[in-house]
């Protein structure tokens, strides 16, 4: 839980920096890519595990 909290704090700091308009464009692009990857990870975590895959392992 502590690590998740730290990740949340880091994301809030990134959001604050992005909203300040002081972020260079190349960093903004990388942060947009990171945001997209985080969304994909969140979607994957929300999907139920496939019981058939568990049987094959």
N, C-alpha and C positions, 0 to 999 in steps of 0.2 A: 504494500500500500504506500509505503514511503517513496518508493521509486516512481510509482504512478503519480503521486503528488508532485514530485520534482519535475516530471515530464510536463505536467499541467502548468507548473510555474514557468517553465521554459517556453511553452507555447504562448502563454500570456505575454511574456516579454517580447517574443517575436511579433505577436499581433500588435503590441503597443508600438514597436519600432516601425512596422509596416504602415500603421495609421499616422505616423508622424511625417510621412513623405520625405524623410531624410535617408531612406534606404536606397542604395545605388541600384540601378536597373538589373544588373547581373545577379545581384543577391536576391532581388525580388523575384526573378525568374526561377532561381533555385528553390526559393521558399514556396513558390506556387507548385513546383514539381513535388516537393516534399509533402505539401498539403494533399495533393492528388494521391500520392502513395499511402498516406495515412488514411485517407478515405477508403482505398482498396483494402487495406489491412483491417479496418473496422468492419467492412462488409464481409470479409472472409471470417472474421471472428463471430459475426452474428449468425452465420449459416450453421445449421445443425450438422453434426458429424454424420458421415455416411456409415451406417452399420455394416454394409457389405465390405467396405474397405477394412474395417476393424477385423472382420473374419479372415480376410486374406493375409493379414500381417502375422 
